[in-house]
Amino acid sequence: MQIVHTEDSKRRAATTELSGGHLVAPFESPARVDQVIAALRARDSGPIVAPTSHGMAPIAAVHDAGYIDFLASAWDDWVAAGNTGEIIPTIWPTRRLGETLRSRHIEARVGYYALAGETSIEAQTYEAARTSADIALSALDHVLATGAPAFGLCRPPGHHAAVDQFGGYSFFNNAAIAAESARQRGVSRVAILDVDFHHGNGTQQIFYERADVSFVSLHGDPVDEFPYFSGFADERGAGPGLGYNRNHPLPPGTDYVVWSGALDAALAEIAAQAPALLIVSLGTDIFKDDPISSFTLDSDDFVDCGARIAALGLPSLFLLEGGYAVAAIGTNIANTLAGFEAAWRPGRS
């Protein structure tokens, strides 16, 4: 499997995250990349290539222009306002008062474009997010050119990023950018399978009213888990997209028997839609030792997970999302990709 990676993905090195009322070291860290690359190299999982630049057009096809401008200028504006720490939102427009963005102040703009308060912005965040999108798009290039699978080692992750909001460690939505690029390049229908522990609320929002890009997710029940306000089973899309959004929320303590049953249901839904391309938002925070998850999967379960996804027989693009048990993330990613490659046969579905 072709692997797309660059050390530039480690440029974002935030030092603060708001968690449990404290500022802590972020769970999403550059060390995740090191562990994944080490595991893939140890397995000789495939050639590792650097991404190429795709410019801003594919990002602008998904994200709001004002939001992109905000991310590009936020750090300079924050420093110019006299701030010395990392950017953390402190105020949001409220749902009761119907407030909108009219202030030019950087604190107002941060709150307007933030969906959560745990994710800080530091000096290299914008460039790292652009690099992450290029990784996804370069991996997509390989899949579209060859029909063979690819893995984009994206960092920062992307599936929480909405059209014009950041949070959950996500700034540009890599899976959505790749899906939209594939559509613009003539792929008839794209399916996004999100197996991250946390619901991909940004991806859902971007494609909620579309039938050409379907979104199917299995995740921790938002009654109990971040992002709390989306990911419920009755969210099935709207307008032309009705029926093309499917959520499988699962309770705390879910083991692989239950989780794999939900995966099979999700894969059946995808197969029924007859997509020409599968994009997998691959989060391994479903692992039993993940510090911000409540599922109980073992590392060996990821091999079977990959094999089940392979049964679709679709051209497939894997993109890294979550996974915060740093010592195990490399094994869990490598197991998923190995299980997929061992079982994948093109056009079998």
Buried (B, 14 or more C-beta within 10 A) or exposed (E): BBBBBBEBBBBBEBEBBBBEEEBEEBBBBBEBBBBBBEBBBEBEBBEBBEBEEBEBEBBEEBBBEEBBEBBBBBBEBBEEEEBEEBBBBEBBEEEEEEBEEEEEEBBBBBBBBBBBBBBBBBBBBBBBBBBBBBBBBBBBBBBBEEEBBBBBBBBBBBBBBBEBBBBBBBBBBBBBBBBBBBBEEEBEBBBBBBBBBBBBBBBBBBBBBBBBBBBBBBBBBBEEBBBBEBBEEEBBBEEEBEEBBBBBBBEEEBBBEBBBBBBEBBBEBBBEBEBBBBBBBBBBBBBBEBEBBBBBBBBEBBBBBBBBBBBBBBBBBBBBBBBBBBEBBBBBBBBBBBBBBEBBEEEEB
